[in-house]
Amino acid sequence: MSLTDARSAELYARARRVLPGGVNSPVRAMRSIGRDPLFVERATGVDLVDVDGNRFIDWVGSWGPLIHGHAHPKILEAVHAAAEAGTTFGAPTMVEVELAEEIASRVPSVEMIRMTSSGTEASMSAIRLARAATGREKVVKFAGHYHGHVDGLLADAGSGLATQGIPASAGVLASATAATVVVPWNDEEAVREALSGDDVAVLIVEPYPANMGLVPPQDGFLQFLREQTEAHGTLLAFDEVISGFRVGPGGAQEREDVTPDMTVMGKILGGGLPAAAFGASRELMERLAPLGDVYQAGTLSGNPLAVHAGLTSLRMLDDDAYLRLNETTTALATGLREAAGDRPVEVVSVTGLVTVFFSATPVRNYDDAKACDTEAYARWCRGLLARGIYAPPSQFEALFVSLAHEPEHVAQTVEAAAAAFESAW
Ligand SMILES: *Cc1c(COP(=O)(O)O)cnc(C)c1O
């Protein structure tokens, strides 16, 4: 650390006295790359400035929501206007209806939604609904897939947990995970086995898992999940909190032409404010209170600021936006691959997401991801930060490409990456 980072150092010291680890969400502490957190002063577009005035090209984008970059003028305008009209009512508004209509028109599996304030709440509620609808208790999830910090799903979770090296969370009752079955990703035999008892309520899956680094499904795997769940009376839930509205207008389900029974959404949905949702067919969703017997609620659910930001964000995501996002993603992935040369690195990408695995062999599941050289990744990532590039401070994440990233940002990033690769081993 240089003298010029004095304000960050002082803030971090203060933060650690009043916030565990100095942060409000673990990955921000940057412990897995062995450095102190970045305290942000402000950001516009992809230009992020810390409290010491250091500037970074931001490839984290608040971990997914900022597909239009920071402080997009149209989103700011929508939020300002909404705030002037009142920040929360605890009563329905027109814009919630518009957002629900927009989502239902985009996402094939969704006829109705219920909004929440976080992805965690949305996946928790989706599972409750699935259990009620099927009269079954078991849930199947994949190792390395993350669905928020729901008790029953904190079994072998990826993302923050894997990063922090905690095998499972303390404080989660054994009874809460007793009904959770964890299977390896891309493993058909394991799925067959898990569903064979016809006693599973729901199989929940990130269709493009990005919380162990990006590990796309092998050809036909999502179709296989659809067939198997249908055959065994199990509901199929796609957690599209990251992939929804990022990999294409209607998420991974539209792109892969596999329609789940339920969909969990978040991140981009809130346009940078706290909002998430789960959705399904009308028949399933009408099991929710006040119509049905499944209780679910939230003081700030459908918050007008978040809903305005989300709707504005979605309406800017037309076909042209996805073409551009895909071009930028491909340019970045290709550039990083070239910069790595013949070093043991695998660059994986899908529209809007790129992971640089420090692995000599392809990564197909969580075990492969965990076998990556995380020490080399840490050195590479610190090297990038030192050169003004903010990439996710963990091997088990993805770079989030936005529409605010221009060719010059890709070029600067690739140049810095080449230099950082030099010092990674
Ligand atoms: C971020 C994330 C969640 C949790 O959302 P929060 O808003 O952080 O609670 C759930 N599922 C996936 C796939 C995510 O990436």
The ligand as a MOL file (V3000), in Angstrom:
LIG
                    3D

  0  0  0     0  0            999 V3000
M  V30 BEGIN CTAB
M  V30 COUNTS 15 15 0 0 0
M  V30 BEGIN ATOM
M  V30 1 C -26.6630 -12.9220 -6.1800 0
M  V30 2 C -27.3790 -14.2010 -6.3480 0
M  V30 3 C -28.4290 -14.5890 -5.4850 0
M  V30 4 C -28.7530 -13.8310 -4.2390 0
M  V30 5 O -29.2300 -12.5620 -4.4820 0
M  V30 6 P -29.0970 -11.4640 -3.2930 0
M  V30 7 O -29.8420 -10.2950 -3.8190 0
M  V30 8 O -27.6380 -11.2360 -3.0960 0
M  V30 9 O -29.7270 -12.0650 -2.0830 0
M  V30 10 C -29.1490 -15.7170 -5.7930 0
M  V30 11 N -28.8490 -16.4540 -6.8770 0
M  V30 12 C -27.8510 -16.1360 -7.7110 0
M  V30 13 C -27.5890 -16.9820 -8.9140 0
M  V30 14 C -27.0650 -15.0200 -7.4540 0
M  V30 15 O -26.0290 -14.7460 -8.2520 0
M  V30 END ATOM
M  V30 BEGIN BOND
M  V30 1 1 1 2
M  V30 2 1 2 3
M  V30 3 2 2 14
M  V30 4 1 3 4
M  V30 5 2 3 10
M  V30 6 1 4 5
M  V30 7 1 5 6
M  V30 8 2 6 7
M  V30 9 1 6 8
M  V30 10 1 6 9
M  V30 11 1 10 11
M  V30 12 2 11 12
M  V30 13 1 12 13
M  V30 14 1 12 14
M  V30 15 1 14 15
M  V30 END BOND
M  V30 END CTAB
M  END
